[in-house]
Amino acid sequence: MAKSKRRHSDGSGGRPEPVVAPVDGGTAELIPDPDRPRGWTLYLDSAPQSHVDLDDPGRLTFAYQRRIGHAVDLAAPAGRPLHAVHLGGGAFTLARYIAAGRPRSTQQIVEVDAALVRLVRERLPLDPNARIRVRSLDARAGLAKIPDCWADVIIADVFSGARTPAHLTSAEFLAEVRRVLAPGGQYLANLADGPPLAHVRAQVATAATVFPELALAADPAVLRGKRFGNAVLVASDAPLPLAELTRRVAGDPHPGRVEHGRALLDFTGGAAVVTDDSARPSPAPPPAVFDRG
């Protein structure tokens, strides 16, 4: 990796300084959290990707990551180790979360940006006792290398230039996800969209052709098509813990709503199923979404 540019402190041992480094997908920034001595936010080309607190990896700050964390917490009895696959690495936030709450879990991270992986490993090192393997591969290519029925949880949080690549949005991709999931396992996907929510509606319609059980968690304003934001898709071949998931999502610092059942299928509005031939990247967010001014 090209040498990172670090703005040096005055040597007083105070607040750490930001780290800026070129990575394969653009420019990465690690910005220190002013409220937490070892907290960092990762930005990729000015888009906030994830937050991690090295002193408290069980703390999730971003709303969409909290929603994924709730689903993970409910995927198995508390403390039971999981086999987890992470498509998209970022700062390894959710892998750290699982390792902290479920020791002895075995996890695979698939992150195509090898330079980003090196930066995160160097600046935000993983717990050496955590069973986390990182592969620098395209998400779909990495998924193809995982055995049938291996994963209890697959988390997809893949963005290139703030957009999910087209080949990770199709029914064929989701069929591969289901191949890797163990019976009763859960697929958790971070979807980003704005009015008129064409991407999210199509993703729900597509997932419904592969998984019999679905839920969608998001800020109510996002679900109403009032603004651009994140929605978390939860999919499984087994009934989901909807009541408890709904309660936890509603109780977050930024309360969310969970749609499921008939209401969720109606939400799709007849959207067409996405195939490899018709797939397109998720929409680019409006510039103001990531305004750090």
Backbone hydrogen bonds, N-H to C=O, Kabsch-Sander energy under -0.5 kcal/mol:
donor,donor_aa,acceptor,acceptor_aa,energy
5,K,20,V,-3.0
6,R,4,S,-0.6
7,R,18,P,-1.3
8,H,6,R,-0.7
19,V,30,L,-2.1
20,V,5,K,-2.5
21,A,28,A,-2.6
23,V,26,G,-2.7
26,G,23,V,-1.5
28,A,21,A,-3.1
29,E,43,Y,-2.5
30,L,19,V,-2.8
31,I,29,E,-0.6
31,I,41,T,-2.8
33,D,39,G,-3.0
36,R,33,D,-0.9
39,G,36,R,-1.9
40,W,52,V,-2.9
41,T,31,I,-2.4
42,L,50,S,-3.2
43,Y,29,E,-2.8
43,Y,41,T,-0.5
44,L,47,A,-2.6
45,D,27,T,-3.3
45,D,43,Y,-0.5
47,A,44,L,-1.9
49,Q,42,L,-3.5
50,S,42,L,-1.3
52,V,40,W,-2.8
54,L,38,R,-2.5
54,L,52,V,-0.6
56,D,53,D,-1.0
59,R,56,D,-2.1
60,L,58,G,-0.6
66,R,62,F,-2.1
67,R,63,A,-2.0
68,I,64,Y,-2.0
69,G,65,Q,-2.6
70,H,66,R,-2.3
71,A,67,R,-1.8
72,V,68,I,-2.5
73,D,69,G,-2.6
74,L,70,H,-1.5
75,A,72,V,-1.3
80,R,77,P,-2.0
84,A,82,L,-0.6
84,A,106,T,-2.1
85,V,153,V,-2.3
86,H,108,Q,-3.1
87,L,85,V,-0.6
87,L,155,I,-3.4
88,G,86,H,-0.9
88,G,110,V,-3.1
92,F,89,G,-2.5
96,R,92,F,-2.4
97,Y,93,T,-2.0
98,I,94,L,-2.2
99,A,95,A,-2.3
100,A,96,R,-2.3
101,G,97,Y,-2.2
102,R,98,I,-2.7
105,S,102,R,-1.5
106,T,82,L,-2.1
107,Q,105,S,-0.5
107,Q,131,R,-2.9
108,Q,84,A,-2.5
109,I,133,R,-3.2
110,V,86,H,-3.2
111,E,109,I,-0.6
111,E,135,R,-2.6
114,A,112,V,-1.3
117,V,113,D,-2.1
118,R,114,A,-2.1
119,L,115,A,-2.2
120,V,116,L,-2.7
121,R,117,V,-2.6
122,E,118,R,-2.1
123,R,119,L,-2.9
124,L,120,V,-2.7
130,A,127,D,-1.9
131,R,105,S,-0.6
132,I,130,A,-1.7
133,R,107,Q,-2.6
135,R,109,I,-3.2
137,L,135,R,-1.5
142,G,138,D,-3.0
143,L,139,A,-2.3
144,A,140,R,-1.6
145,K,141,A,-0.5
145,K,142,G,-1.1
146,I,143,L,-1.7
149,C,179,R,-2.8
150,W,147,P,-1.2
150,W,180,V,-0.9
151,A,180,V,-2.4
152,D,83,H,-2.8
153,V,83,H,-1.7
154,I,186,Q,-2.3
155,I,85,V,-3.0
156,A,154,I,-0.5
156,A,188,L,-3.0
157,D,87,L,-3.0
157,D,155,I,-0.6
159,F,157,D,-0.5
160,S,163,R,-3.5
163,R,160,S,-0.8
168,L,165,P,-1.8
169,T,166,A,-1.8
171,A,274,V,-2.4
174,L,170,S,-2.1
175,A,171,A,-2.1
176,E,172,E,-1.4
177,V,173,F,-2.0
178,R,174,L,-2.5
179,R,175,A,-1.8
180,V,176,E,-1.6
181,L,177,V,-1.7
182,A,151,A,-3.4
185,G,182,A,-2.8
186,Q,152,D,-2.3
187,Y,235,A,-2.9
188,L,154,I,-3.0
188,L,186,Q,-0.5
189,A,233,L,-2.3
190,N,156,A,-2.8
191,L,189,A,-0.7
191,L,231,A,-3.2
193,D,229,G,-2.4
197,L,194,G,-3.3
201,R,197,L,-2.4
202,A,198,A,-2.1
203,Q,199,H,-2.3
204,V,200,V,-2.3
205,A,201,R,-2.3
206,T,202,A,-2.3
207,A,203,Q,-2.5
208,A,204,V,-1.9
209,T,206,T,-1.3
210,V,207,A,-1.5
211,F,207,A,-3.1
213,E,236,S,-2.0
215,A,234,V,-2.0
216,L,259,E,-2.3
217,A,232,V,-2.5
218,A,257,R,-2.1
219,D,230,N,-0.6
222,V,219,D,-0.8
223,L,219,D,-2.2
224,R,220,P,-1.8
225,G,222,V,-1.7
226,K,221,A,-2.9
227,R,221,A,-0.7
229,G,193,D,-2.6
231,A,191,L,-3.0
232,V,217,A,-3.1
233,L,189,A,-2.6
233,L,231,A,-0.6
234,V,215,A,-2.9
235,A,187,Y,-2.3
236,S,213,E,-2.1
237,D,185,G,-0.6
242,L,240,L,-2.3
245,L,241,P,-2.4
246,T,242,L,-2.8
247,R,243,A,-2.0
248,R,244,E,-2.5
249,V,245,L,-2.5
250,A,246,T,-2.2
251,G,247,R,-1.2
252,D,249,V,-1.1
256,G,249,V,-2.0
257,R,218,A,-3.1
259,E,216,L,-2.9
259,E,257,R,-0.5
261,G,214,L,-0.7
263,A,260,H,-0.8
264,L,260,H,-0.9
265,L,261,G,-2.0
266,D,262,R,-2.6
267,F,263,A,-1.7
268,T,264,L,-0.9
268,T,265,L,-0.6
269,G,266,D,-1.5
271,A,268,T,-1.2
279,A,275,T,-1.6
282,S,164,T,-1.7
289,V,286,P,-1.9
290,F,287,P,-1.1
291,D,288,A,-1.4
